[in-house]
Amino acid sequence: MHPRQVLLGAQAAAAMLPVCDHYSGVEARMRKSLALQAEFIAARGACVFDVTLDCEDGAPVGGEAEHAALVTELVRGVDLSGPVRQRVGVRVHPVDHPAFEADVATIVGAVGDRLSHLMVPKVESLDDVTRAVRAMDAAGGGALPLHVLIESPLAVHRAFEIAAHPRVQSLSFGLMDFVSAHGGAIPSGGMGVAGQFSHPLVLRAKLDIASACHAHGKVPSHCVVTEFKDTAALREAAGRAARELGYTRMWSIHPDQIGPILEAFAPPSDEVARAADIIAAAAAADWAPISHQGHLHDRASYRYFWQVLERAHQTGCVLPAHTQRFFDASR
C-alpha cells in the first residue's frame, strides 16, 4: 500500500494542493501566468503553483460577460495532456453580485471539467456556500472543488461551519477587506506585513481560519502581501505564515512572489533527508516501530515525516531516490 493510505487512512482523501496560488485577471498577465506555470512544471516535474484566473477584480464594470468568455477561452486552451497536468482555477464574482450566476454558468458549464477549483469571494455564511454549490452543480460542476474567501469578522466567526462543508476544499483570508470591514478600528498598517502579524484582531482571524481548516481537513491559504516588490517582506510573511500560523498555502499576485513563497513553504533540506530515511526504514519494516539514530519512531511520527516529504514534493524539492518512487507511483 502507498504510504498515504497506510499512514493517513481516511485523511488520505484530503486534498494536497500546491503551496502557492497565483492570481491574475488582466488578459496579458493571465496568459503569462499560464505559460509560466508550464515552464515550472517542465523544470521541476511537479505543478508547484496553481493559477487562478480572476473575474472579480479582472472584469471591467459592465464587461463581466466578455471577461467570463475570455477566461473560458484561456482555460480551454491549456494543454492538459502532459504527465503532470497544469492546475487552473477561476475566481468568480460573489454570490450576491449580478454576474455570479452568469459567471458560473458560462465558465463551469463550458470548462468545469478542466478546472482545479472554483474560488468564490466574500463568503459570509453556510448559506452562501450552499448557493455557490447549487450554481456549480446546475452548470455541470458537481465534482468541482470549492475554495472560499473569508473577508469579514462575521465570516471569520463562521469559519468552522464553512470549513465543515464537504465541497469546500480551502479557505483563504482576505486581509484588506477584513481590515476595511472594521470601519477604521484597525489602522491601515494592519494591511502591511508588520501590522498583519501584530494587530490582535488580524492575527486572531488568521489563527481562527487556520484552525477551522485543520479541524476539518481543509487547506488554509494565507493572504496577499501588497508590497509585491519587497522580496524581504514577502519572505518574512510567507515564513511566518508557514512556521507560526499553520498555513499550508499562500496567495501570489505577482510572478516575482512565486519563488519566495515556494522557498518559504519548503521544508529544510536536512529535514527532508531525515524524513526520507525514516520513511524508507518504516516501509522496509512494514510500518512497525523502528529505531533511527537513537530515537523510537512509530506511525505517529511516520505521519509527520511523510507529510514533510509531501510538502517537499509540492514545492519542487529534489527527493532522495529511495523515496521519490512513492511520488512517481502516486501521479
N, C-alpha and C positions, 0 to 999 in steps of 0.2 A: 504494500500500500504506500501511497505517496505520503510524505511527512505531514502535509496539510491535513489529510484525513486522520492520520494516527494521532496527531498532537492537538488539533483544533476541534475535532469532532463536528458538532453542528455549526460551530463558528467557521468551519472551512468554506461555507457558502457565502460568508460575508465578503463584501467587495474588497479587492486590492486595487486601489486607484493610484495613478501616478501622483507624485507628491506636489506637482506644480500644475495649476490650472491657469492657462494663459488666455486672456480676454482681448478681443479686438472687434471693432464694429465698423470701421471705415473700409471700403472695398479694397484699396491697395494694401492696407495692413492685414486684412483678413487673408488675402492671397499670399502675402509674405509669411504670415504665421503658419499656414498650411504647408508651404514649401519648406519652412524652417523645421517643422515637425518631421517631415520626411527625411531631411538631412540628419537630424538627430537619431532617427531610427536606423538609418544606414550606418552611422558612425558607432552607435552603442549597442545595437542589436536588441533594443527594447524601446517601447514607447514611454518615454520618461516624463512627458508632459501632455496634458490634454489641451486642445484648442477649443475654446467656447466662443462661437460667433454671436455677436451681441445685437439683438434687436431693440432692447430697451433704450440704451444710450446711443446706439448706432443709427437708428432710423430717424430721419428728419421729421418734424411735426408735419402731418399731412401726407407723408411719404411712407407710411408704415407698410402698406401692402406691397409697394415696389421693393422695399428693403427685404421683406419676407421672401419675395420671389428671388431676389439676388442671393440670399442665404441658401435657399433651396438649390439654386443652380450651383453654388460653390460646394455644397455637401454632395450633390450628385456627381460632381467632377473629381472627387477624391478617389484615388486608387486604393482599393481595399483588398487587392489580390495578393499582396506580399505575405511572407511567413509571419511578419509582425505587422498587425493592422494599425493604421492611424486611428486615433480616437478623437472624434469631433462631436461636440455638444452645441447646443443653442440656448441662449438666454432670450426668453420671450418677454412680453410686457406683463405687468402684474395682473392678477385675476380680475381686478376691478377696472382695468383700463379698457376702453372701447375696442382696442386692437387685439386683445388677448385671444378671444375665440378664433379670430381670423388667422392670427399667428400660428396657433396650434393646428388648425385645420389645414392651412397651406403647407407648413413645414413637416409636421408629423405625418400628415396624410400622404405626402409625396416621398419623403426620405426617412421616415421614422425608423425603418429597419437598418439604416446606415449610421444612426446616431448612437453615441455612447451614453448620452443623458440629455434631459431637458432641464434647464435651470429656470425656476420661477422666482422672481424677486418679490420683496415686500410681503412675504407670507406672515400673516398675523395670527392665524389660528388653524386648528384642525379642519375647520370648515373650508378654509382656503385650499388646503391640501386636497381635500375631497373634491372640490370643484376642479382643481387642476387635473387630478387623476381622471375624473369623468370626461373632461375635454380630450385628454390624451387617448383614452380608450375609444371614444367616439370617432377619433381620427385614425384608429387602427394601431395605436401605440400601446397596446396592452402589456407588452413586455419591456417597455422603455423605463429605465430608472429615472426617478425624480430627484433633483437637487433643489434645495430651497435656500433662500437668502433671508437671514434673520436681521432686521434693521431697526427695531423699536424696543422700548422697555417692555411693552406688553408681549411682544413676540418672544423675547428672552424669557419672560415669566412662563410662557407656554412651551418652551423648547423641549422639555421632556416628552410631552404628549405628541408634539410634532415629530420628534425623532422616532417615536414608537411606531409610526405608520409604516406598514410593510413595504410600501413603494418608495419611501424616502431612503435614499442611499447616502446622502451627505447634507450637512448643514454648514453654510458659510455665514460669517459675521460681516455685516455691512457697517463698517466703522463710521463713515461720515454721516450717513442718515441717522445712525444711533445717536451720535453726538448732537446733531441738529434737532432731534426729537425732544431734547431736554430744554428747549426754549431758552438757551443761554446759561443754564445751570452748570453745564460743563463748558469750560473755556475752550476756545479754538485750538489751544495747544493739545487738547485731547485727541486731535486728529493726527498729530505728528508722532514720530517714532518714540520720543521721550514720554509724551503725555499718555499715549495709549497703553503704555506698560506701567504707568504710575498712578493715573487717576483711579480712585477706588471703584467708581461706577463702571468705567470701561473695563477695568480688569475683572471685576465680578462678572460682567456679561460674557467676557471671553471664557472664563472658567466654567460658567453655567452651560454654555453651548458645548464646550469640550466634554464636560461631564455627562450631559444628556446623550451625546453621540456614543461615548464609550459604554454607557449603561445599556444601549440598545444595539450595539454592534454596527454603528454607522461611522462615517468618516467626517471628523471636524476639519473644516477648511478655514485657514486664517485669512484675515482681511488684507487689503492692499496696503502698500507703502507708497504714499503720494510723492515722496522725494525720490522720484524714479531715477534721477541722475546721481544720487548719492549712494554709491555702492556700499560704503561702510555702514550707512544707516540701514540699508536693506539686509545686509549680512547680520547685523545685530538683531533686527526684528525677527528674521527667519530663525536664527539660532535660538532666541528666547522662546519663540512660539513652539519650537520643537522640543527644547530641553526642559522648559519650565511650565508650560501651559498645556501640554499634552496634545498639541495639534499635529496631524499627520499629513497635512496638505496645505498649500498656500496659493493665493492668487498672484498672478503676474499681470501687469498692464503695459509692460514694455519688454521687447525682446532681450534687452540687456539684464533684465531681472531674472531670467530663467536659470542661467548658470549658477549665480549665487544661491538661489533657492535650492537647487539640486544639491549643491555642496553643503548647505546648512542642514538639510534633512538627511544627508547620507551618514551612516554610522562610521565611526573612525576605523581606519584600516586594520588596526590591531584587534579591535573588537570583532571585525568580520572574520579575520583569520582564526581567532579563538572560537567563534561560533561555528565556523566550518569544521574545525577539528572535533568539537563536541558533538555536532550533529552526525558527522561521519561515524564516530565511535558509537554513538547511540544506535544508529541504523544497523551497524555491524552486530550489536548486542540485541537486536530485535526490540529495541526501546526499553530494555530492562535498565535498572540503575547502573551507573558506571562511576569510576574514579578518574578524574582528569586533573593532573598537576596538583594532587593532594586535596581536591575538593570533590565531594559527592554530588552527583547530578542525577535527577530523575525526570519524569515527564513535566513536572512543574517548571524546572529550569530549561528543559528542552524546548518548551513552547516559547520562552523568551528568546532563546538563541536562534530558533527557527525564524522568528519574526525579525530578528536582526538581519538574517540572510535575505528575507523577503524585501526589507527596506533597501538593502544594498542593491538588489536586482532592480527594484523600482527606480533607483536613482542612477542606474547605468554603471555601477561599480563592477570591476572585473572580479569574479568569484574564483576561488581555488577550484581546480579541475575536479576534485573529488566531491564537490557539492554542486557544481554547475549542471551536472547531469539531472538533478532534480528539477531544475527550471527548464531545461531542454524538453524534458518529458511532459511538463505541465502546459506547454504552449498549445 
